[in-house]
Amino acid sequence: MPAPVRTLVVWCPDWPVVAAGIAPDVPAVAVRANRVVAATPAARAEGVRAGQRRREAQGRCPGVTVVEPDPGREARAFELVVTALEAFTPRIELTRPGVVGFCTRGPSRWAGGDAALARRVRDAVDAVLGERGWGGHVRVGVADGPFAATLAARAATSVTGALVVPPGGSGVFLAPMPVAVLGRWAPGPGEDLAGVLVRLGLTTLGAFAALDPGDVVGRFGAFGERAHRLARGLDPRPVATGPPPPQLRVTIELDPPAERVDAAAFAAKRLADELHDRLDRAGLACTRVAVVAETDHGERRERTWRHEGMLGAAAVAERVRWQLEGWLQGPPAVRPSAGISRLTLEPDEVVPAHGRQLGFWGGETAAAARAARAVARVQGLLGADAVAVPERRGGRGPAERVGLVPAGAIDLTAPRSPVPPDGAALAPWPGRIPPPAPATVHHEPVPAEVLDGEGTTVTVSGRGMVSAPPARLSVAGGPWAPVEAWAGPWPAEERWWDPHGHRRRARLQVLAGGHAHLLALEGGRWWVEATYD
């Protein structure tokens, strides 16, 4: 079995807030789908961590600044880091803005070994980040294969900034790691596999690697085989022995040359669709794609993007747009001197495609495939986060039970489960509002007033009892309407163990003036949280 390729990975932690231009001493977080994905050191000092809900992070640090991740902005800022790495090798592979790697075989020879190369790369990237005030915020890892090198970069300390795993020692290095790290390698399928392994009592990669490969293939299939190879410190797939067929390369001439990202991205979307069609006809899928741009002045720019899964048309178009953001709107030092006149997509690594199955019941349908292609076109024009789809979650209130996630984060053609994979929607959730769900959930709660028959504000006691039956309702300072019927209350006490995140609220269903509302009482004030048909 061929040995894994020695790989160096550069990881810039919390890149979304770094790219936003926020200083490390300013409490700030980047939030996606209501979850913290990055935080400044000042916010972490207040107890903010990645994965927390936005409300919890604001409870721990009330003055925290919240920014939305912007892949285009992150790609533009990261182009300076990638340009600094070109001094070591032209063969650079980007995973996403903030993570980049390359093979160390050639650069290590002239640098004096992997350890010396890691120090030089750390210093070069640190000089770029130091101009933004983020000096010492880079991590470098060297190991056998990109997976182990990425985990080595994450395990590097802030003192050295680099961690080098000896050749052949990746299996020993990975053995004590929790199987949850497979979710970073392949979000979604990797998280599902990790959950099954934990339930089987296999909590570390070493325990998973000790299984017989034949048993793993029989139980988990091709994906389990690749994950098992990773746990053993090997590449997920055997190294390809030859380049992809040249007929898979796609090229488009841009006349006039494109100087704006949207114009070039529109052409890139057509190229991505054509590339996907050629791969589909050949029974192949792309895991690494090279983006090549040429200008009227003869300049040539090339970047390689890799993905641990299989790059579909939408994923390719997304990464091309990121790269175009970095070239055309990045810092002046990295911009080309003229517009892009030729754009080429070349699959750098291809693997056999798993195939698709169109089914009558529950499988992939032609309508789902058409919807996925339409969503991909919109994402190619407006960005990866331009289209969001609802996702069911656990919670007590209607706003907590449904959230919006980027369409690129899920497989739109796969059958959707009525409940989340972790079963959060099936949890008891004391104080949960019974069905049916309200038709309209207000983005921002609307203030309201609820009075009893004597004109006193209705309250809810700690035992969940109303002070008096509600008699009148006024919404947003409007006219008073008599309450025709009401139900509840449903009291809820959340995070009682957390002095910062503790909150108490009670919900009430009210029919007044021909409209049915879901009211919430918190902090002595009434709000209209949702409205029924």
C-alpha positions in Angstrom: 0.0 0.0 0.0 1.6 3.4 -1.0 2.6 5.7 1.8 0.6 8.9 2.4 2.0 12.1 0.9 3.8 14.3 3.4 1.6 17.4 3.7 1.9 20.8 5.3 -1.3 22.6 6.3 -1.6 26.2 7.4 -4.7 27.0 9.6 -5.7 30.5 10.5 -8.1 30.1 13.4 -11.3 32.3 13.5 -10.6 33.5 10.0 -14.2 35.0 9.5 -13.5 37.6 12.2 -10.0 38.1 11.1 -11.2 38.8 7.5 -13.8 41.2 8.9 -11.0 43.5 10.1 -11.8 43.2 13.8 -8.9 43.6 16.2 -8.3 40.6 18.5 -8.8 42.7 21.7 -12.4 43.6 20.6 -15.1 41.1 21.7 -16.6 39.8 18.4 -18.1 36.6 17.0 -19.1 35.4 13.6 -22.5 33.6 13.6 -23.9 31.3 10.9 -27.3 29.6 11.3 -27.6 31.1 14.8 -24.3 29.3 15.9 -21.0 30.8 16.7 -18.4 29.7 14.2 -15.5 32.1 15.1 -14.6 34.4 18.0 -11.9 36.8 18.9 -9.5 36.1 21.9 -11.3 38.9 23.8 -14.7 37.1 23.3 -13.2 33.8 24.3 -11.9 35.3 27.5 -15.5 36.0 28.4 -16.5 32.4 27.9 -17.7 32.5 24.3 -16.9 29.3 22.4 -17.5 28.0 18.9 -20.8 26.1 18.6 -22.7 28.2 21.1 -26.0 29.7 20.2 -26.0 33.4 19.5 -28.2 34.2 22.4 -25.9 32.2 24.8 -22.8 34.1 23.5 -24.5 37.4 24.0 -25.5 36.4 27.5 -21.9 35.6 28.4 -20.5 38.7 26.7 -23.3 41.4 26.4 -21.1 43.8 24.5 -20.0 41.3 21.8 -20.0 42.5 18.2 -21.8 40.0 15.9 -20.8 39.7 12.2 -22.1 37.5 9.5 -19.5 35.2 7.7 -18.8 36.4 4.2 -17.0 33.8 2.0 -16.1 36.5 -0.6 -14.6 38.8 2.0 -12.7 35.9 3.5 -11.4 34.8 0.2 -10.2 38.3 -0.7 -8.3 38.6 2.6 -6.9 35.1 2.4 -5.3 35.8 -1.0 -2.4 37.6 0.7 -1.7 34.5 2.8 -1.8 32.3 -0.3 0.5 34.7 -2.2 3.0 34.5 0.7 3.1 30.7 0.4 3.9 30.9 -3.3 7.5 31.7 -2.2 7.8 28.1 -1.0 5.9 26.2 -3.8 3.6 27.0 -6.7 1.5 23.8 -6.0 -0.9 25.1 -3.3 -4.2 23.5 -2.4 -7.0 25.5 -0.8 -9.7 23.8 1.3 -11.5 26.9 2.3 -10.6 30.5 3.2 -8.4 30.1 6.3 -7.1 26.6 5.5 -4.4 25.9 2.8 -1.8 23.2 2.3 0.8 21.8 0.0 3.1 18.7 -0.4 6.4 19.0 1.4 8.6 16.7 -0.7 10.3 19.5 -2.7 10.1 22.5 -0.2 11.5 20.4 2.7 14.7 19.6 0.8 15.8 23.1 0.3 14.4 24.3 3.7 16.4 21.7 5.7 13.6 19.3 6.7 9.9 19.5 7.7 10.5 21.2 11.0 12.6 24.0 9.4 10.0 24.4 6.6 7.1 24.6 9.2 9.0 27.4 11.0 9.6 29.4 7.8 6.0 29.0 6.7 4.8 30.1 10.1 7.0 33.2 10.1 5.9 34.1 6.5 2.2 33.9 7.3 2.7 35.5 10.7 4.2 38.5 9.0 1.0 38.9 6.8 -1.3 38.5 9.8 0.8 40.9 11.9 -0.2 43.7 9.6 -3.8 43.1 10.6 -2.9 42.9 14.3 -3.2 39.2 14.5 0.4 38.2 14.8 1.0 34.8 16.4 -2.4 33.6 15.3 -1.4 31.0 12.8 -1.0 27.2 13.2 1.1 24.9 11.0 0.9 21.1 10.9 3.0 18.6 9.0 2.0 14.9 8.8 1.3 12.1 6.4 -1.7 13.2 4.4 -4.0 16.3 4.6 -6.3 14.9 7.3 -3.5 14.2 9.9 -1.8 17.5 8.9 -4.9 19.5 9.5 -5.4 17.9 13.0 -1.7 18.5 13.7 -2.2 22.2 12.9 -5.2 22.3 15.2 -3.1 20.6 17.9 -0.2 23.1 17.6 0.2 25.3 20.6 0.3 29.1 20.5 3.9 29.0 21.8 5.5 27.1 18.9 2.8 27.6 16.3 3.8 24.4 14.5 3.6 20.7 15.1 5.4 18.1 13.0 4.4 14.5 13.1 7.3 12.1 12.3 7.0 10.2 9.0 5.0 7.0 9.5 3.7 8.3 12.9 0.4 9.6 11.8 -1.5 6.5 13.0 0.0 6.9 16.5 -0.8 10.6 16.5 -4.4 10.1 15.5 -5.1 7.1 17.8 -6.2 9.1 20.9 -8.3 11.6 18.8 -12.1 11.3 19.3 -14.0 9.9 16.4 -15.9 13.3 16.3 -13.1 14.7 14.2 -14.4 12.7 11.3 -17.2 15.4 11.2 -14.5 18.0 10.2 -13.3 15.8 7.4 -16.8 15.2 5.9 -19.5 17.2 7.6 -22.8 15.3 7.6 -21.8 11.8 6.7 -18.7 11.9 9.0 -20.8 13.2 11.9 -23.4 10.4 11.3 -20.6 7.8 11.2 -19.0 9.2 14.4 -22.4 9.0 16.2 -22.7 5.3 15.2 -19.2 4.5 16.3 -19.7 6.1 19.7 -22.9 4.1 20.2 -20.8 1.0 19.4 -18.3 1.9 22.1 -15.6 3.1 19.6 -14.8 6.5 20.9 -11.3 7.1 19.5 -9.8 6.8 16.1 -7.4 4.2 17.4 -10.2 1.9 18.4 -11.8 2.4 15.0 -8.5 1.7 13.3 -8.1 -1.6 15.2 -11.2 -3.1 13.4 -10.7 -5.4 10.5 -11.0 -3.5 7.2 -13.2 -6.2 5.7 -15.7 -5.8 8.6 -15.7 -2.0 8.2 -16.5 -2.3 4.5 -19.2 -4.8 5.1 -20.9 -2.6 7.8 -20.2 1.0 6.5 -19.5 0.6 2.8 -17.1 2.7 0.7 -17.4 5.8 2.9 -16.6 3.7 6.0 -13.5 2.3 4.2 -12.2 5.8 3.5 -12.8 6.9 7.1 -11.0 3.7 8.3 -8.0 4.5 6.1 -7.9 8.0 7.7 -8.0 6.6 11.2 -5.0 4.4 10.3 -3.0 7.4 9.2 -3.4 6.6 5.4 -4.8 8.6 2.6 -8.6 8.2 2.2 -8.0 6.9 -1.4 -5.0 5.3 -3.0 -2.9 7.8 -4.8 -3.8 8.2 -8.5 -1.2 6.9 -10.9 -1.9 9.2 -13.8 -3.4 12.6 -14.6 -7.1 12.9 -15.4 -8.0 12.7 -19.1 -7.4 16.0 -20.9 -10.8 16.0 -22.5 -12.3 16.8 -19.1 -10.8 20.3 -19.1 -13.3 23.1 -19.9 -12.4 26.6 -21.1 -14.4 29.7 -21.9 -13.3 32.9 -23.7 -14.5 36.1 -22.1 -15.1 38.9 -24.6 -14.9 41.6 -23.4 -12.6 40.6 -20.5 -14.3 40.4 -17.2 -13.2 42.9 -14.6 -16.2 42.3 -12.2 -16.7 39.2 -10.1 -20.4 38.8 -11.0 -19.6 38.7 -14.7 -16.8 36.2 -14.3 -18.8 34.1 -11.8 -21.7 33.8 -14.3 -19.3 32.4 -16.9 -17.8 30.1 -14.2 -21.2 28.7 -13.4 -21.6 27.6 -17.0 -18.1 26.1 -16.9 -19.0 24.2 -13.7 -22.1 22.8 -15.3 -20.2 21.7 -18.4 -17.5 20.1 -16.3 -20.0 18.2 -14.2 -21.7 16.9 -17.3 -18.4 15.7 -18.8 -17.5 13.9 -15.5 -21.0 12.4 -15.3 -20.8 11.0 -18.8 -17.4 9.5 -17.9 -18.7 8.0 -14.6 -16.3 10.1 -12.6 -16.4 12.7 -9.8 -13.9 15.5 -9.0 -12.2 15.9 -5.7 -9.7 18.5 -6.7 -10.1 21.2 -9.3 -7.6 23.7 -10.7 -8.9 27.2 -11.5 -6.8 28.9 -14.2 -7.4 32.5 -15.3 -5.5 34.4 -18.1 -5.7 38.1 -18.8 -5.2 40.3 -21.9 -1.7 41.2 -20.6 -0.6 37.6 -20.7 -0.8 37.1 -16.9 -1.7 33.6 -15.7 -3.1 32.8 -12.3 -3.8 29.3 -11.1 -5.2 27.9 -7.8 -6.1 24.4 -6.8 -9.1 23.7 -4.5 -9.6 20.4 -2.8 -12.6 18.8 -1.2 -12.7 15.6 0.9 -16.0 14.6 -0.7 -17.0 14.9 -4.3 -17.3 18.3 -5.9 -20.6 18.8 -7.6 -21.4 21.7 -10.0 -22.6 24.0 -7.2 -19.5 23.3 -5.1 -17.2 24.0 -8.0 -19.0 27.2 -8.9 -18.8 28.3 -5.2 -15.0 27.8 -5.0 -14.4 29.5 -8.3 -16.4 32.5 -7.1 -14.3 32.5 -3.9 -11.1 32.5 -6.0 -12.4 35.2 -8.3 -13.2 37.4 -5.3 -9.6 37.0 -4.2 -8.2 37.8 -7.6 -10.4 40.6 -8.8 -11.4 42.3 -5.5 -8.5 41.3 -3.3 -5.7 43.6 -2.1 -4.0 45.7 -4.9 -0.8 43.6 -4.6 -2.5 40.5 -5.8 -4.9 41.9 -8.4 -4.2 41.3 -12.1 -3.4 44.3 -14.2 -6.3 43.6 -16.7 -9.6 41.8 -16.9 -9.8 38.0 -17.2 -10.1 37.0 -20.9 -9.9 33.2 -20.5 -11.1 31.0 -17.6 -10.3 27.3 -17.4 -11.4 24.5 -15.0 -9.3 21.4 -14.9 -10.1 18.4 -12.7 -6.8 17.7 -10.9 -8.0 14.5 -9.2 -11.0 12.3 -10.2 -12.5 9.2 -8.6 -15.2 6.8 -9.7 -18.7 8.4 -9.1 -21.0 6.6 -6.7 -23.9 7.2 -9.1 -27.5 8.2 -8.5 -30.8 6.4 -8.2 -34.0 8.0 -9.4 -36.9 6.4 -7.5 -40.6 6.3 -7.4 -41.0 6.6 -3.6 -38.5 8.4 -1.3 -35.5 8.4 -3.7 -34.1 11.1 -5.8 -36.6 12.6 -8.2 -36.2 14.5 -11.4 -38.0 17.5 -9.8 -35.5 17.5 -6.9 -32.6 17.4 -9.4 -34.1 20.4 -11.3 -34.6 22.3 -8.1 -31.0 21.6 -7.1 -29.7 22.9 -10.5 -31.8 26.1 -10.1 -30.4 26.7 -6.6 -26.9 26.1 -7.9 -27.4 28.8 -10.6 -28.6 31.3 -8.0 -25.6 30.5 -5.8 -23.2 30.9 -8.7 -24.6 34.4 -9.3 -25.2 35.7 -5.8 -22.9 33.6 -3.5 -23.1 30.4 -1.5 -25.3 31.8 1.2 -27.8 33.4 -1.1 -30.3 30.5 -0.9 -31.4 29.1 2.5 -33.7 26.2 3.3 -35.6 25.4 6.5 -34.4 22.9 8.9 -36.3 21.4 11.8 -34.7 21.7 15.2 -35.6 21.1 18.8 -37.1 23.9 21.0 -40.1 25.1 22.9 -41.2 28.1 20.9 -42.0 28.1 17.1 -39.0 30.4 16.3 -36.6 27.8 18.0 -38.0 24.8 16.2 -37.2 25.9 12.6 -34.0 27.5 11.4 -32.6 28.5 8.0 -29.3 26.9 6.8 -27.4 27.6 3.5 -28.7 25.3 0.7 -25.1 24.4 -0.1 -24.7 22.7 3.4 -27.1 19.9 2.5 -27.9 17.6 -0.4 -31.1 18.9 -1.9 -31.7 15.8 -4.0 -31.5 13.4 -1.0 -34.8 12.5 0.8 -35.2 14.8 3.9 -36.0 13.3 7.2 -39.1 14.8 9.0 -36.9 15.2 12.1 -33.2 16.2 12.5 -30.7 13.4 12.5 -29.9 13.9 16.2 -33.6 13.5 17.1 -33.7 16.9 18.8 -37.3 17.6 17.7 -38.4 14.4 19.5 -37.0 15.4 22.9 -39.6 16.2 25.6 -38.9 19.9 25.7 -41.1 20.8 28.8 -43.2 23.9 28.1 -43.4 23.2 24.4 -46.3 24.7 22.5 -48.7 21.9 21.2 -49.6 21.7 17.5 -50.7 23.0 15.2 -47.8 25.3 14.5 -48.5 29.0 13.9 -48.5 30.2 10.2 -46.4 33.3 10.8 -43.4 33.6 13.2 -42.4 37.2 13.5 -38.8 37.9 12.9 -38.8 40.4 15.8 -41.5 40.0 18.5 -44.2 42.6 18.4 -45.0 44.4 21.8 -48.4 43.8 23.2 -50.5 44.5 26.3 -52.8 42.0 28.0 -55.3 43.3 30.6 -57.8 41.5 32.8 -61.4 42.6 33.4 -60.3 45.2 35.9 -57.8 46.8 33.6 -54.7 45.2 35.3 -51.9 43.7 33.4 -52.1 39.9 33.4 -49.1 38.1 35.0 -48.0 34.5 35.4 -46.8 33.2 38.7 -43.8 31.0 39.4 -46.2 28.0 39.6 -47.6 28.7 36.1 -50.9 30.3 37.1 -52.3 33.4 35.5 -53.3 36.2 37.8 -56.7 36.6 36.1 -58.3 35.6 32.9 -57.2 37.9 30.0 -60.0 40.2 28.9 -58.5 42.7 26.4 -55.5 42.7 24.0 -53.7 45.5 22.3 -51.0 44.8 19.7 -48.2 47.3 18.9 -50.2 50.1 20.6 -53.3 49.5 18.4 -56.9 49.5 19.4 -58.1 47.2 22.2 -59.8 44.0 21.2 -61.9 41.7 23.5 -60.4 38.3 24.2 -62.8 35.7 22.8 -60.8 32.6 23.9 -57.4 31.8 25.4 -55.3 28.7 26.4 -52.3 28.2 28.5 -50.0 29.3 30.0 -47.0 27.2 29.0 -44.2 28.3 31.4 -40.6 27.6 30.5 -37.5 28.1 32.6 -34.4 27.7 30.4 -30.8 27.3 31.5 -31.6 27.6 35.2 -28.0 26.5 36.0 -26.4 29.3 34.0 -26.5 32.8 35.8 -25.8 34.5 32.5 -28.1 32.5 30.2 -31.0 31.9 32.6 -34.4 33.1 31.4 -38.0 32.6 32.3 -41.0 33.0 30.0 -44.6 32.0 29.7 -46.6 31.6 26.5 -50.3 32.1 26.0 -52.6 31.4 23.0 -55.2 34.2 22.6 -58.1 34.7 20.1 -59.0 38.4 20.0 -60.5 40.6 17.3 -60.7 37.7 14.9 -57.0 36.9 15.1 -55.2 34.2 17.0 -51.8 35.0 18.5 -49.1 33.3 20.4 -48.1 35.6 23.2 -45.0 35.4 25.3 -44.4 37.0 28.7 -40.8 37.7 29.7 -39.4 40.3 32.1 -42.9 41.6 32.9 -43.6 42.5 29.3 -46.0 40.8 26.7 -44.9 40.1 23.1 -46.6 38.6 20.1 -44.3 35.8 19.1 -46.4 34.3 16.3 -49.8 34.5 14.6 -52.1 31.7 13.5 -54.2 31.5 10.4 
